[in-house]
Amino acid sequence: MAERPEDLNLPNAVITRIIKEALPDGVNISKEARSAISRAASVFVLYATSCANNFAMKGKRKTLNAGDVLSAMEEMEFQRFMVPLKESLEAYRREQKGKKEARKDKDKKADSEEQDKREEDNDDDDERMEEEEPNDEEEVDN
Amino acid sequence: AEMAARLSENRLVSLPLSRIRVIMKSSPEVSSINQDALFLTAKATELFVQYLASYSYKHGRGKEKNALTYSDLSHTAEECETFQFLADILPKKILASKYLKMLEKEKRDGEVREEDEEEEEEDEDAVG
């Protein structure tokens, strides 16, 4: 498509680290081997995506979902990935949920702080005769 | 860089989701990808890299010199059914002289079997 060739590659440093994690300590990995594994990984993504997409289409869906990817792994004969993938997915979902709640709490906190500030200012204003309109959040109080 | 590496160790996946997404979207039939599917694909790719590397090392000859070599990978693609989809991008390497001899032989065989000769398809697009 419109991607540059290098965009379809995965970062060398990360690939190298993943390879090293899988091999005994001190094993050398030739540049050629690293490069080949990187290309293989990109091909894997394409193959997995295509396979997952078939499952989505069978389900008459336009969006690839987690189930489609898991089905693809089975189809591609990578059953050995199923357990670690499902465990990671659970952890990922918990993490995402945690982040979402942290954001909600942060927003709530910001709102209540704004509220407190407004209430303080209104107390000061009680002494004045005129009625004041409630302040907009955006307005800066003097 | 080291700090980033240490931070990555605590993350669930090291491969960047944005890059994985670019590769996935390069497939014309794909419309959209939900976040969980993106994460799973990235994670599966990591598992795949580990599997390919460890399998190739275990079954290859590179370990005689404490190394993982291209030849180990190419051997895996050829011998192991699970990795056969990689055969086209991990071809066996041969010496140029051997290749030329192969071509000559094929030519000679072709001349003898002219009638029976099947036309070989040109396989340009290995992977879409």
Interface residues (C-beta under 8 A of the other chain):
Chain A: M1 E3 D7 L8 L10 P11 A13 V14 I15 R17 I18 I19 E21 A22 L23 G26 V27 N28 I29 S30 E32 A33 A36 I37 R39 A40 A41 S42 V43 F44 V45 L46 Y47 A48 T49 S50 A52 N53 M57 K62 T63 L64 N65 A66 D68 V69 L70 M73 M76 E77 F78 R80 F81 P84 L85 S88 L89 A91 Y92 R93 E95 Q96
Chain B: A1 A5 S8 L12 V13 S14 L15 P16 R19 I20 V22 I23 M24 K25 S26 S27 P28 E29 V30 S31 S32 I33 N34 Q35 D36 A37 F39 L40 T41 K43 A44 T45 E46 L47 F48 V49 Q50 Y51 L52 A53 S54 Y57 G62 K63 K65 N66 A67 L68 T69 Y70 D72 L73 S74 E81 T82 F85 L86 I89 L90 V127 G128
